[in-house]
Amino acid sequence: MPLFVFGYGSLLFRPGFPYEDRLLATVRGFARRLDQGSPDHRGTPERLGRVATLARAPGAACVGAVYRVADADADAVLAAIDLREQGGYERIRVVAETAGGGSVDAVTWVASPGNAYHLGPAPIAEMVAQIRAAVGPSGPNRDYVIALDATLRGLGIEDPHVAEVAREL
């Protein structure tokens, strides 16, 4: 059985793992939010960056992409993403509805509100100030938000939250 990985943040513009196919997909009951602090990629423990997570939201839907990973690569891909997402994220299973009308069981990584780096919602001006000030080993936090917004628009995905933050940056 192939592994399907649902990406909604940096996995959209920098997957960093081998995959056989990528399809647009929707996960229901979640909204993409820049509520997670990044202590290790787009910020530091002293100055957290803001990165995407999925927030449970009844009636909401998050559009992203599912990646089909070959069986031979599955264990290595899971281990690599677990390491990449170690700053407060946990692996969960979701049902991803593909653009073609089908659905697949997929894994994704979500930063729950109880984790040590969760920043939560904030006024846009406060988010923008945090993002402008944060830089980590993967680069400026601003670059992450701009890349995510550009990728979403390029894929035809409307995300008012990410677009508003990107506009203000």
C-alpha positions as CSV (number, residue, x, y, z in Angstrom):
1,M,0.0,0.0,0.0
2,P,1.6,3.4,-1.0
3,L,2.1,6.1,1.5
4,F,0.2,9.4,1.0
5,V,1.5,12.5,2.6
6,F,-0.7,15.6,2.9
7,G,1.2,18.9,2.6
8,Y,-0.3,22.3,3.4
9,G,2.7,24.4,4.3
10,S,6.4,24.2,3.4
11,L,5.8,20.7,2.0
12,L,4.0,22.5,-0.9
13,F,7.0,24.5,-2.0
14,R,9.9,22.4,-0.6
15,P,8.8,18.8,-0.2
16,G,12.3,17.5,0.2
17,F,11.5,13.9,-0.3
18,P,11.0,11.6,-3.3
19,Y,7.4,11.0,-4.5
20,E,5.7,9.4,-7.5
21,D,2.8,11.8,-7.9
22,R,1.3,14.9,-6.4
23,L,-2.4,15.8,-6.5
24,L,-4.4,18.7,-5.2
25,A,-6.4,17.5,-2.2
26,T,-8.7,18.8,0.5
27,V,-8.8,17.9,4.2
28,R,-12.1,18.8,5.9
29,G,-12.5,20.0,9.5
30,F,-9.2,21.9,9.5
31,A,-8.1,25.4,8.6
32,R,-4.5,26.4,7.7
33,R,-3.2,29.0,10.2
34,L,0.1,30.6,10.9
35,D,-0.2,29.8,14.6
36,Q,2.8,27.6,15.2
37,G,6.1,28.9,16.4
38,S,9.2,27.7,14.6
39,P,12.2,27.3,16.9
40,D,14.4,25.4,14.4
41,H,13.7,26.4,10.8
42,R,12.2,29.9,10.4
43,G,13.1,31.2,13.9
44,T,15.0,30.3,17.1
45,P,13.9,29.3,20.5
46,E,14.5,33.0,21.6
47,R,12.6,34.5,18.6
48,L,10.1,32.1,17.2
49,G,9.0,32.4,13.6
50,R,5.4,31.8,12.6
51,V,4.6,28.8,10.4
52,A,1.5,26.9,9.2
53,T,-0.3,24.3,11.1
54,L,-3.8,22.9,10.8
55,A,-6.3,24.1,13.3
56,R,-9.4,22.1,14.0
57,A,-12.3,24.1,12.6
58,P,-15.7,22.4,12.1
59,G,-17.0,23.2,8.6
60,A,-13.7,24.4,7.3
61,A,-11.5,22.8,4.6
62,C,-7.8,23.1,3.9
63,V,-6.7,22.6,0.3
64,G,-3.1,21.4,-0.2
65,A,-1.5,18.4,-1.9
66,V,-1.1,14.7,-1.4
67,Y,2.1,13.1,-2.4
68,R,2.2,9.4,-3.3
69,V,5.4,7.9,-2.0
70,A,6.7,4.6,-3.2
71,D,6.7,1.7,-0.8
72,A,10.5,1.4,-0.9
73,D,10.8,5.1,0.2
74,A,8.0,5.2,2.8
75,D,10.0,4.5,6.0
76,A,12.8,6.9,5.1
77,V,10.3,9.6,4.1
78,L,8.3,9.3,7.4
79,A,11.5,9.4,9.4
80,A,12.8,12.5,7.5
81,I,9.5,14.4,7.9
82,D,9.3,13.4,11.6
83,L,12.7,15.0,12.1
84,R,11.8,18.0,10.0
85,E,8.6,18.6,11.9
86,Q,10.0,17.9,15.4
87,G,9.4,21.5,16.6
88,G,6.0,20.8,18.1
89,Y,4.3,18.8,15.4
90,E,2.8,15.3,15.7
91,R,2.0,12.9,12.9
92,I,-1.7,12.2,12.4
93,R,-3.9,10.4,9.9
94,V,-6.4,12.3,7.7
95,V,-8.7,11.6,4.8
96,A,-7.7,13.7,1.8
97,E,-10.2,14.2,-0.9
98,T,-8.4,14.4,-4.2
99,A,-9.3,16.9,-7.0
100,G,-10.4,13.9,-9.2
101,G,-13.2,13.1,-6.7
102,G,-11.6,10.2,-4.9
103,S,-10.1,10.1,-1.4
104,V,-7.0,8.6,0.2
105,D,-5.9,8.0,3.8
106,A,-2.9,10.2,4.3
107,V,-0.5,11.3,7.0
108,T,0.2,14.9,7.9
109,W,1.9,16.8,10.7
110,V,-0.1,19.1,13.0
111,A,1.0,21.3,15.8
112,S,-1.6,21.1,18.5
113,P,-2.3,24.1,20.8
114,G,-0.7,22.3,23.8
115,N,2.8,22.1,22.3
116,A,5.6,24.2,23.7
117,Y,6.0,26.4,20.6
118,H,2.3,27.1,19.9
119,L,1.8,30.8,19.4
120,G,-1.9,30.8,18.6
121,P,-4.0,33.4,16.8
122,A,-2.9,37.0,17.1
123,P,-3.9,40.3,15.4
124,I,-2.3,40.5,11.9
125,A,-0.1,43.4,12.9
126,E,1.4,41.4,15.7
127,M,1.9,38.3,13.4
128,V,3.6,40.5,10.8
129,A,6.0,42.0,13.4
130,Q,6.9,38.5,14.7
131,I,7.5,37.2,11.1
132,R,9.6,40.2,10.1
133,A,11.8,39.8,13.2
134,A,12.3,36.0,12.9
135,V,15.2,34.3,11.1
136,G,16.3,30.7,11.5
137,P,18.6,28.1,9.9
138,S,16.2,27.8,6.9
139,G,16.1,31.5,6.4
140,P,13.9,34.5,7.1
141,N,10.4,33.8,8.3
142,R,9.2,36.4,5.8
143,D,10.5,34.3,2.9
144,Y,8.5,31.3,4.2
145,V,5.2,33.2,4.3
146,I,5.8,34.8,0.8
147,A,6.7,31.4,-0.7
148,L,3.7,29.8,0.8
149,D,1.4,32.5,-0.5
150,A,2.9,32.4,-3.9
151,T,2.7,28.6,-4.1
152,L,-0.9,28.6,-3.0
153,R,-1.9,31.2,-5.6
154,G,0.1,29.3,-8.2
155,L,-1.9,26.2,-7.5
156,G,-5.2,28.1,-7.6
157,I,-5.7,27.7,-3.8
158,E,-7.4,30.6,-2.1
159,D,-6.3,31.1,1.5
160,P,-7.4,34.5,2.9
161,H,-5.4,34.1,6.1
162,V,-2.1,33.4,4.5
163,A,-2.8,36.0,1.7
164,E,-3.6,38.7,4.3
165,V,-0.4,38.1,6.2
166,A,1.6,38.0,3.0
167,R,0.0,41.3,1.8
168,E,0.9,43.0,5.0
169,L,4.5,41.8,4.8
